[in-house]
């Protein structure tokens, strides 16, 4: 995990993003326990309340679950849920504007697809 303490993104959001990223990259496997709030706060010198706030964001998304007396565990299907959310955001943030720009340049759908294929081969 990496945290930017001088960036504009609040630390608790960075904690949530880092946990999600670690789930996506299979650093935290589904059904397995993740490090505790205390472990993360000590390792990265972050206030435990800040870490907990970030973890609770991930809990609220249904990606990790609290098991009383045991800790936090990655939920089954968490990785796919994150990827689906990212695919949706990719479409909204990139594909829509790409198509809009292509239309304004009179680039046909076929030409746009060919350019995208070219991008994959270069």
N, C-alpha and C positions, 0 to 999 in steps of 0.2 A: 504494500500500500504506500501511496505517496500523498502528501498533503502540502498545499501551498498556503502558508500562513500569512503571506503578504498580498494574496489575491483578493478579488472582490467577492468571490463565492464563499458564503459562510462555511465554517469548518464542519458543522453538523451535516450540511448537504454534501460536502466532500466525503464524509464518512459513509453516507448512504450510497453515493456514487461508487466509491471504492469497493464497498461490499458487493454491489451489483456487478461491477466489472470483474471481481474475483469469482463470482458465481458463473458469469458468462465464460470466463477463460478456464473454467473447471478447477480453479484453486480451492473452491469450496464445493464439494460434491453434494448433490441432492440427498437429503436424508441424513447428512452428517452434521456434526456440531461445528459451529464457528467459534472463534476466540471470544472470550467474555469481554464485557465492557471494561472491566479492570485491566485485563491483559492488553487490550488495544490502547487504553489510556496511558498505561505505563510505558508501553513500547514506543509510542509516538508522542509522549508528553502532552497529552490532550486531557482537558478536564473530563472526568467520567460522566458528568451530566451532559456534556456536549456529545460524547460518544453515544450515550443512551438516546438522546434526541435523534441522532442520525439513524441508529438501529431501529427506533420506533417508526421512522419513515418507511423503512424496508419492511417492517412487520405490517404496517398499514397497507402496503401493496400486496401482501400475501406471499412474499418471497422467502421470509424466514418466520419461524414461529417460536414462541416462548414455551418452554416446557418447565413447569414449576419445579424448582429444586434441581434441575438438570442443566439449564442454559438455553441457548438459542440454536436452532437447527434449520437448515435449508429445506424448504418445502419441496415436495415432489412436483415437478413441472415448472419450477422457478426459472430455470435457464431458458426454456422455450417462451415463457411469459415475457421475460426481459427482451429476448430477441424479437418477438412479435411487436412489442411496444416500440423497439428501435426501428423496425421495418416501417411501421406506421409513421413514425416521426421522419424517417428518411424520405418517404413519399411526400409528406406534407412540406418538409423543409427544402427538399432538393428537386424531386422529380417534377412537381407542379411548376416551379419557377423555370426549370430547364425546358419544359414543353412550351411554356408561355414565351420564353425567349426565342426558342426555335421557330415558333409561329410568327413572331415579329420579324424574324430574319428570312421568312418564307422557306424554311427548311422543312422538307416533307417528312412524314413519319418514317418512310423507308430510309431516307438519307440520315435522319437522326439515329435510327437503329444501327445503320452501318457505321456511323461515327462512334457510337457506344461500343460496338463490336471491335472497332479499331483500337479504342482505348483499352480494351481487355488484352489485346495482343501486343501492344507496345510496352 
